[in-house]
Amino acid sequence: MPVKQRKICVMGFRAVGKSTITIQYVDNHCPETYNPTIENTFQKVIKHNGNEYSTEIIDTAGQDEYSILQKQYTIGIHGYILVYSVTSASSLEVVKVLNDKILNALGTEKIPRVLVGNKRDLENERVISKEGGQSLANEWECAFVECSGKNNSNVDEVFKQILAEIDKSQLPEQPQKEGFLSS
């Protein structure tokens, strides 16, 4: 079976843990210090649902609501991981703006994406409920995962979900059957 190519873009407000999630997933460790990312690309071969995927994961620089959506974040991308911190309401607002910018740039209402609430290990600092994140994901009709990049909790699930969302979007639509119902 041929290896499928997947290009995934990780986006979100600065300091929400985009790099931590990506490095934890690709290299199985948490970075010791926070260094703002300019942009970094990682490769990993992932086995999922009996398929092998050669993934290119683009870890973007932190965005804010005024950031211009870079053209390279829309060309050839199969799916988006939109990350916010459960400890920051403003990070969720930025993700909403990013989502709108991506949809507008691609001229579509539906794209493969996963909404990710990171830093679930900081339960005592939480300001966004799991239900709040799930509700937004339901509204967007996308997958939702809460994780802790620092503790490597549920990080694999983020990437499994984006692959599942991409696969789902690439299945040809079932044709509507025309005709009469038989009794």
Buried (B, 14 or more C-beta within 10 A) or exposed (E): EEEBEBBBBBBBBBBBBBBBBBBBBBEEEBBEEEEEBEEBEBEBEBEBEEEEBBBBBBBBBBBEBEBEBBEEBBEEBBBBBBBBBBBBEEBBBBBBBBBEBBBEBBEEEEBBBBBBBBBBBEEEEBEBEEEBBBEBBEEBEBBBBBBBBBEBBBBBBBBBBBBBBBBEEEEEEEEEEEEEEEE
